[in-house]
Every structure is written in C-alpha cells, then in structure tokens.
Amino acid sequence: MDPEMKQLLLETHALAKDNHDMLRAIRRDQWLGFVGRIIIWAIVLALPLYLYQQYLQPFVTKFSQASGISAPEGAFGLPTSVQLGKLLNSIKTGQ
C-alpha cells in the first residue's frame, strides 16, 4: 500500500471514530434529557396532590366536621357545591 493511501485510510478511520464518539454523546444526552423530562413531569403532577394532602385537606376536613357536613363526595375528595353552600351558611349564621 502506498503511503498516500495509508494516510487517507488513517484519516478516514480517525474521522469515523470521532463521528462515532459524537453520536454516542448525542444519544446519551437525548436519553438523559428524556429521563429528566419524565422526572420533572412527575414532580409537576405529583406536587399539587402532595400539597393538597398535607396542607389543604386538614382544613377541608375541619370545616366539614364543624359544619356537620359529611365527608367530601366530589371529584378527588373535594367538597361539592352543595356542601360548600352548607358550609357558607353555617359560617354566616355563626354556628
């Protein structure tokens, strides 16, 4: 093999190796980005539920017990409009 062909072959091999390394880095970054998005969306969707359980639900339970309203029956355990009306009426009357 003449030296010029050998030099071209070595350059092509080096370029192919660099290309392979760059593609692996791109794939790794895509994978980490995907996992990061999953984690962020899990936090975004779970945080309001956690905050409701920790901070808002005790108040809802306290007010519903104080006004004689049964356990909330609405979606996600939130009080219905009828129950909220009873609560407001009990607050207005001072009971």
DALIN-V705833 format. One line per field, one symbol per residue. ss: DSSP state (h for helix, s for strand, l for the rest). burial: 1 if it has 24 or more other ideal C-beta (glycine too) atoms within 12 Angstrom, else 0. A space follows every 50 residues. Layout:
ss->???
burial->???
This chain:
ss->llhhhhhhhhhhhhhhhhhhhhhhhhhhhhhhhhhhhhhhhhhhhhhhhh hhhhhhhhhhhhhhhhllllllllhhhlllhhhhhhhhhhhhhll
burial->00000000000000000000000000000000000000000000000000 000000000100010010100100000010001000100000000
